[in-house]
Amino acid sequence: MNFTYKTKGTCSSEISFDLEGGIIKNVVFRGGCNGNLKAISKLVEGQEATHIIEILKGNTCGPRDTSCADQLSKALESALVAQNA
């Protein structure tokens, strides 16, 4: 199932991804630090959403209280709730 999440407090404005049986696929960030976000997308591909949430949740960027990685964890949490509803 495909999900799109509007980020808050980051340079990226949106994250889209597929979630199939709790497995993350096809993560794409819109905006943000292109190289870093491509790397995050490659690292989380094929991983369990719950595991990635544990790793990335609470990660900050500079003086911000969030980051693109933290926003991905929030997006995954939201997608899991929607899938289980």
GUSEZA-530647 format. One line per 5 residues: number of its first residue (from 1); their letters; for each residue z negated, x negated, y negated of N, C-alpha, C, O. Coordinates in Angstrom, 2 decimals. Each point is the difference from the previous one (the first is absolute). Layout:
NUM> A> Z/X/Y/Z/X/Y/Z/X/Y/Z/X/Y; ...
END
This chain:
1> MNFTY> 0.00/-0.85/1.17/0.00/0.85/-1.17/0.00/-0.90/-1.24/-0.73/-0.99/-0.05; 1.54/1.34/-0.94/0.12/-0.81/-1.22/-1.00/0.48/-1.05/-0.21/1.20/-0.18; -0.39/-2.17/-0.50/-0.97/0.28/-1.06/0.38/-0.77/-1.26/0.53/-1.11/0.08; -0.81/1.70/-1.22/0.17/-0.66/-1.29/-1.30/0.16/-0.77/-0.55/1.10/-0.08; 0.06/-2.20/-0.48/-1.29/0.00/-0.70/0.20/-0.59/-1.39/0.52/-1.10/-0.14
6> KTKGT> -0.94/1.83/-0.89/0.04/-0.48/-1.39/-1.24/-0.86/-0.24/-1.12/0.49/0.11; 1.33/-1.74/-0.43/-1.13/-0.93/-0.19/-0.65/0.21/-1.36/0.59/0.58/-0.91; -1.83/-1.06/0.80/-0.75/0.09/-1.25/-0.61/-1.37/-0.30/-0.65/-0.60/0.86; 0.85/0.12/-2.08/-0.64/-1.24/-0.44/0.67/-1.28/0.48/-0.62/-1.06/-0.04; 1.87/1.15/0.48/0.71/-1.19/0.47/1.37/-0.11/-0.65/0.50/0.94/-0.61
11> CSSEI> 0.10/-2.10/0.77/1.36/-0.22/-0.52/1.02/0.80/0.80/1.00/0.46/-0.55; -1.24/-0.29/1.84/0.90/0.85/0.78/-0.30/1.45/-0.34/-1.14/0.35/-0.33; 2.16/0.50/0.40/-0.19/1.40/-0.38/0.00/0.95/1.20/-0.43/1.15/-0.10; 0.92/-1.66/1.24/0.13/0.89/1.16/0.10/-0.83/1.28/0.53/-1.11/0.00; -1.05/1.69/1.08/0.12/-0.61/1.33/0.54/1.07/0.93/-0.52/1.11/0.05
16> SFDLE> 1.57/-1.45/0.69/0.48/0.92/1.03/-0.06/-0.72/1.35/0.16/-1.21/0.08; -0.41/2.00/0.96/-0.12/-0.57/1.34/0.09/1.11/1.03/-0.14/1.18/-0.32; 0.36/-1.58/1.55/-0.03/0.92/1.13/-1.27/-0.28/0.79/-0.46/-1.14/0.09; -0.08/2.19/0.49/-1.17/-0.12/0.86/0.33/0.74/1.30/0.19/1.22/0.00; -0.13/-1.96/1.08/0.35/0.58/1.30/-1.12/-0.29/0.99/-0.16/-1.13/0.46
21> GGIIK> -0.61/2.16/-0.13/-1.12/-0.18/0.92/-1.02/-1.01/-0.51/-0.60/-0.73/0.79; 0.41/0.70/-2.10/-0.96/-0.93/-0.59/0.54/-1.39/-0.24/-0.73/-0.88/-0.48; 2.01/0.65/0.81/0.63/-1.31/-0.18/0.83/0.02/-1.28/0.76/0.94/-0.26; -0.90/-2.00/-0.55/0.68/-0.11/-1.30/1.41/-0.56/0.19/0.21/-0.96/0.73; 0.75/1.60/-1.42/1.39/-0.46/0.04/0.64/0.19/-1.36/-0.36/0.91/-0.75
26> NVVFR> 1.32/-1.76/0.44/0.89/0.15/-1.16/-0.74/0.11/-1.34/0.31/0.89/-0.79; -1.25/-1.78/0.53/-0.73/0.04/-1.27/0.88/-0.55/-1.12/0.58/-1.08/0.11; -0.49/1.85/-1.20/0.77/-0.43/-1.18/-0.84/0.31/-1.24/-0.43/1.13/-0.20; 0.22/-2.16/-0.62/-0.68/0.15/-1.28/1.05/0.12/-1.09/1.02/-0.69/0.04; -1.26/1.55/-1.01/0.88/0.09/-1.17/-0.71/-0.69/-1.15/-1.10/0.40/-0.38
31> GGCNG> 1.73/-1.43/-0.17/-0.60/-0.78/-1.08/-0.99/-1.01/0.56/-0.12/-0.15/1.21; -0.58/-0.53/-2.10/-0.99/-0.98/0.43/0.60/-1.38/0.25/1.14/-0.27/-0.37; -1.92/-0.59/0.98/0.39/-1.38/0.29/0.87/-0.04/1.25/-0.50/0.03/1.12; 1.78/-0.08/-1.32/0.98/0.16/1.06/-0.28/-0.84/1.24/-0.05/0.54/1.11; -0.12/-1.83/-1.27/-0.21/-0.87/1.16/-1.28/0.30/0.76/0.00/0.08/1.22
36> NLKAI> -1.08/0.10/-1.96/-1.29/0.29/0.65/0.03/1.33/0.73/-0.54/0.13/1.10; 1.17/0.86/-1.70/0.02/1.32/0.62/0.93/0.06/1.19/-0.25/0.75/0.95; 1.33/-1.52/-0.97/0.85/-0.12/1.19/-0.78/-0.64/1.13/0.13/0.40/1.16; -0.94/-1.39/-1.50/-0.82/-0.67/1.03/-1.02/0.96/0.59/-0.17/0.04/1.22; -0.51/0.73/-2.05/-0.97/0.98/0.50/0.71/0.98/0.93/-0.50/0.32/1.08
41> SKLVE> 1.67/0.15/-1.50/0.76/0.95/0.81/0.32/-0.58/1.38/-0.11/0.71/1.00; 0.51/-1.97/-0.95/0.30/-0.64/1.29/-1.25/-0.18/0.85/0.04/0.17/1.22; -1.15/-0.50/-1.86/-1.24/-0.24/0.75/-0.59/1.27/0.61/-0.61/-0.05/1.06; 0.79/1.19/-1.73/-0.59/1.23/0.52/0.94/0.75/0.95/-0.45/0.92/0.69; 1.70/-1.28/-0.66/0.98/0.67/0.87/-0.46/-0.05/1.46/-0.30/-1.07/0.53
46> GQEAT> 0.25/2.24/0.10/-0.36/0.08/1.40/-1.50/-0.03/0.28/-0.42/0.00/1.15; -0.39/-0.03/-2.20/-1.46/-0.08/0.15/-0.62/1.40/-0.03/0.59/0.95/-0.54; -1.77/-0.83/1.12/-0.77/1.24/-0.06/-0.49/0.24/-1.44/-0.56/-0.90/-0.63; 0.78/2.10/0.14/-0.41/0.33/-1.38/-1.48/-0.22/-0.21/-0.40/-0.53/-1.03; -0.42/0.93/1.99/-1.45/-0.14/-0.16/-0.42/-1.47/-0.14/-0.92/-0.31/-0.75
51> HIIEI> 1.58/-0.56/1.48/-0.30/-1.44/-0.08/0.38/-0.55/-1.38/-0.77/-0.76/-0.60; 1.93/1.14/0.11/0.47/-0.49/-1.30/-0.89/0.55/-1.12/-0.26/-0.71/-0.97; -0.19/1.94/1.09/-0.92/0.56/-1.00/-1.27/-0.85/-0.08/-0.45/-0.34/-1.09; -0.11/0.00/2.24/-1.22/-0.84/0.03/0.21/-1.34/-0.69/-0.89/-0.49/-0.69; 2.06/-0.10/0.87/0.28/-1.32/-0.57/0.25/0.06/-1.50/-0.51/-0.83/-0.75
56> LKGNT> 1.29/1.81/0.29/0.47/0.01/-1.38/-0.87/0.79/-0.98/0.07/-0.23/-1.21; -0.88/1.15/1.71/-0.79/0.86/-0.87/-0.96/-0.83/-0.86/-0.74/-0.85/0.50; 0.77/1.12/-1.81/-0.89/-0.69/-0.92/0.55/-1.29/-0.58/-0.65/-0.62/-0.84; 1.83/0.20/1.27/0.62/-1.21/-0.54/0.34/0.24/-1.47/0.54/1.04/-0.35; -0.87/-2.01/-0.52/0.26/0.16/-1.43/1.08/-0.98/-0.46/0.36/-0.94/0.71
61> CGPRD> 0.13/1.19/-1.92/1.04/-0.86/-0.60/-0.44/-0.34/-1.42/-0.07/0.88/-0.86; -0.23/-2.15/0.61/-0.46/-0.40/-1.33/-1.20/0.81/-0.42/-0.93/0.18/0.79; 0.92/0.31/-2.03/-1.15/0.77/-0.48/0.00/1.46/0.46/-0.96/0.73/-0.26; 2.00/-0.32/0.93/0.10/1.40/0.46/-0.95/0.25/1.16/-0.35/-0.92/0.74; -0.07/2.17/-0.58/-0.87/0.33/1.13/0.80/0.49/1.22/-0.57/0.53/0.95
66> TSCAD> 1.88/-0.73/-1.00/0.89/0.35/1.11/1.13/-1.02/0.06/0.04/-0.93/-0.81; 0.85/1.10/1.75/1.18/-0.86/0.15/1.05/0.78/0.76/-0.28/1.10/0.48; 1.46/-1.64/-0.36/1.04/0.66/0.78/-0.44/0.12/1.46/0.27/1.01/0.65; -0.94/-2.02/-0.14/-0.51/0.04/1.38/-1.05/1.09/0.15/0.01/0.73/0.99; -0.92/-0.62/-1.95/-1.02/1.04/0.02/0.65/1.38/-0.09/-0.42/0.93/0.69
71> QLSKA> 1.43/-0.81/-1.53/0.71/1.27/-0.11/0.70/0.36/1.31/0.08/1.18/0.35; 0.43/-2.18/0.36/0.59/0.26/1.32/-1.06/0.56/0.94/0.27/0.93/0.77; -1.48/-1.48/-0.81/-1.07/0.53/0.86/-0.30/1.45/-0.34/-0.23/0.81/0.89; 0.24/-0.46/-2.18/-0.24/1.38/-0.42/1.15/0.90/0.45/-0.23/1.14/0.42; 1.45/-1.64/-0.52/1.16/0.77/0.45/-0.08/0.27/1.49/0.30/1.11/0.45
76> LESAL> -0.69/-2.11/0.32/-0.12/0.17/1.45/-1.10/0.99/0.35/0.17/0.83/0.89; -1.30/-0.90/-1.59/-1.08/0.96/0.23/0.48/1.42/-0.27/-0.26/0.92/0.79; 0.96/-0.75/-1.88/0.52/1.31/-0.37/1.00/0.52/1.05/-0.02/1.18/0.37; 0.87/-2.06/0.11/0.98/0.38/1.02/-0.68/0.39/1.31/0.42/0.96/0.65; -1.45/-1.69/-0.26/-0.71/0.33/1.23/-0.67/1.36/-0.10/0.01/0.77/0.96
81> VAQNA> -0.58/-0.47/-2.12/-0.63/1.31/-0.20/1.07/1.10/0.10/-0.21/1.02/0.64; 1.36/-1.25/-1.29/1.08/1.00/0.01/0.53/0.21/1.42/0.31/1.12/0.38; -0.21/-2.18/0.38/0.51/0.11/1.37/-0.97/0.77/0.89/0.42/0.71/0.92; -1.71/-0.85/-1.18/-1.01/0.64/0.85/-0.38/1.40/-0.48/-0.82/0.68/0.63; 1.42/-0.24/-1.75/-0.33/1.33/-0.54/0.68/1.11/0.78/-0.17/1.18/-0.33
END
